[in-house]
């Protein structure tokens, strides 16, 4: 698989029969761990990346600031990175600049959502207004016209259920977005059940693949995704949430106990860190390129 370009890997996953599962990452280390776990692609989450940098998920960070993080992630992994591109960080021209940058740094695709800029996280109860269909169609067309790699993927995310516009709006928007050239449609819901997604799938014509993010309806059995012919399921924030709880507990224990010794058997070893960043490769390279260092 790794002899294919990352963009082709991602497009192949979207078009393959069956469901592909994609894991969130928010920096290079989490991307490496997701790849090692076996995930065939990585979701570069806007929420968790912003939170990891101490910011809210409402476009407080510019596209240039977060692109630097995407580049670290892409450099550290061999599987494709699908970027959470929010609303494109502005108008169609911002989308064009974003796509150029993402291709340059080795990202395989971008997901754009149809909310107004600046956006608000979908799970907050306010500021969920949608852009017009015409405006968002222009962004999709701008992204597709700008890409130089024919396999670079542009996924259009409709927030019609999030905003309260409902099923008919979601279908109308999704149809317009796929006609504008989107490689897949991500339909989002914040319900605790999969009912809205199922209603959408029952009416969808399968013209392009469907992607979902079951953060709120995570209890849904995976067999249901197969039955609904979902192409890709994104676990969008779980590595960050797991690490946040682990770090919080470790910090509290160390502060209270005034020692790190009691935690030694519950945290990663230094060797685990060295393995993560492939310290062995540097040692082998030194033997080849700088043998004199071996005698110091």
N, C-alpha and C positions, 0 to 999 in steps of 0.2 A: 504493500500500500504506500510505503513511504517514497517510492520512486515517482509517484505522481506529484504534481504541484499541489500546494495546499489549497488553492482555489478549486482545483478539480476534485480533490478529496471531499471538500465541503459540498460541492454540487452533486457529486455521486451519492453522498449520504442523503441529501434531500430527495433525490429521485429514486432511491433504492426501495424495494419492497420491504415492508415491515417498519418498525419504529427504531429510530436512532436516539440514544440518550446522551445528552450533552451536559457537562458540569461547569458550574461557575468558577471563575478565578478572578482574583483582584490584584495580583502581583505575580512576578515570575515564579516564586517558590510555590505558590498554590497552583499555578498552571502546570508546573513539573509534576506535582503530586497527583493532579487530575489525570495527566497523561499516563503516569505510572500505574494508576489504578485501572487503566484500560479504556478510559473514555476516548472515543474517536474524534472528538472535537471539543473545543472550550468556548464557553460564553464569557466574554469580557464584560462583566456587569457594571453598569453605570452606578447603581446603588452602592454596591459593596466597594468598588474602587473609590468612589467619593468618600464613603464612610472611613475607609482605611487611611485616607489622607485628611480626615477630620472635617469633611464638608458634607453638606446636605445634598440630597438627590434632586436638585432644582436648578441645574446648570450654573452652579456657583463656580465650577471649574470650566475653563475654556477648552475647546477641542484641541488646541495645541498642548495644553498642560496634560490632558489625559492621554493624548497620542504617545507621549513619551513612555507612559506606563504600558501601553499596548505593544510598543516596540520591544521592551524588555521581555514581555511575555512571548511574543512571536520568536524572538531570538533564542529563547530558552527551550523551545518545544518543536516537535516535528509534526504534530497534528494541527489542523487548521484552527484559527482563532476567528470566531464570529463576534464582532463588536456590537455592543449596545450603543447605538449612535443617537439615542434620544430623538429629538425632533430634527436633527441635523445641525443643531447649534445656530439656527438663524433661518435665513431664506434659502432659495435654490442655489445662490452663489456660495454660501457657506457649505452647503452639501457638496458642491463641486470640489471645493478646496479639501474637504474632509476625505472624499473618495481618493483624490490624488495622493494625499498623505498616507492613507491606509494601504493603498497598493504599494507605495514606495517602501513601507516598513514591513511588508510581508504579511499583512492581515488578509484573510481569505474572503471576508464578507462583512456587511454592515446591515443592521436592522434599524429602520427608521420608523418612528411612531407618529400618528396623525394628530397629536395635540398641539396646542399653540406654544410658542417659545416665549419665555422660559417655561419648561414643563415642571410639573409636580409629580412626585412618585405616585404610582397608580393606587397604592393602598392607603393613601391619605384621603380624608373625607372632603377635601376642598380643592378648588382650582383644577378641575379636570375638563376644561373646555377644549373642544376639538377645532382644528383648523378646517377651512372649507375643503371640499373634495378637490376642487380645481387647484388650490394652492398645493396640496399634498401630491397630487398627480404631477405637478410641475417639478417637485423635488425628486420624485422617482425617475422621471424622464431625464432630469439633469444628472442624476447619479449614473444612470445607464449610459447616457451619452458621453460621460466623462471617463468611465473605466476604460483602461487599455487592455486588460486581460479579459478575454471573452468569458472566462469561467468565474470571474469575481461575482459574488452573489449579493444581490440587494433584496432584503426581505422587508416587506411592508407590514407594519403592525397597526392594526386597528384597535382603538380604545373605545369603540362604540358602546360596549357593555360597561366599561369602567365609567364612562360619562353619563350613563343612563339613557342613551339614545335607543338602545335595544337592538333586537335581531334584524329588523328590516334595514336599519341604518348600517349595521355591521355587514350585511350581505351586499348592500348597494356600494358601500365603500370598498369592500374587498374586490368586487367585480371591476370597479374602476381602476383599482391599483394593479390588478393583474393585467388588465388591458394596457396600462401604461408601461408595462415591462417588468414588474416585480417578479423575482424568481420564486418566491414563496410568500404566503400570507401567514402572519402570526396573529391569531385572534386571542385576546386576553380577557380574563374574567377574575373578579375578586369574590365570587360566591364560594361558599364552603362545599358545594357540590359541583359536578361537571355538567349540570343541566343546560347552562347557556351554551357551552361548547358543543354539547350533543345536538342541541337545536340548530346551531350553525352548521354542523357537519351533515345533518339530515337534509339540508337545503343546498349545500355547496356542490358545485358541478365538477370538482376535482380538476379544474383547469390548471392549477399549479399546486404544489405541495402545501400542506398545512403544518404549522408549528404552534405549540402551546407551551405555557409556563404554569404548571399546576402547583404554585406555591400555596394557594389557599385551599385547593381541593386535593391535597396530597394523599389523602386516604383512598383515592380512586385506584382500584387494582389495575396493574399494567395491561391486563388482558383487554380492558375497555379501550385503551388507546389503540390497540390492534384492531378491535372491532370497528372503531370509528375511522380507521385508515389514516391516523395521524402519522406524519412523516418524521417529525422530530419533537422530542420532549426536552425542555431545558430545566434543569435544576438550578435555579437562578441566583441563589444566595446562601447556599447551605454550607459551603466551606468557610465562608466568613463568619457565619453564625456559630459554627462549631468552634472555630478558633477564638472567637470573642469570649465565649463562655469559659473555655479552657484557660485563657490568659487572665480573665477576671478572678477565677478561683485560685490560680497560682499566685497572683499578686496579693490577694487577701491572706492566703496562708503564710507566705513569706513575711509579710508585714506583721502578722500576729505572732508567729513562732520565732521570728528574728533569726532564722536559719534557713538555708536551702537544702540541707542534708536530707530532711524528711521527704523531700519531693523528688529526690534523685531517681527513684525507681518508677516515677510516674510521668517523666518528661523525656523528650528525645535526648539521646546522647550527642556529644560533640561529633562523634563519628558519623552520626546520621546527617548532621549538617554538612560535613565534608563530602559525604556521598551525594547529597543533594546538588552541590555545586561542582561535582566531578573533579575533586581534588586529585584523584589518581591520574587523570589525563594530563594535568600539568606536570606531575612527576615524570611521566613517560616522555613528555615533550622536552623536558629539561635534559633528560638523558640523551635525547637525539640531537637537540639544537644547542645545548650548552653543557657539554659533558664535564667541563672543568668545575662546574658547581658541585658535582658529586663528590669531589675530593675535599670540599670545605668543611 
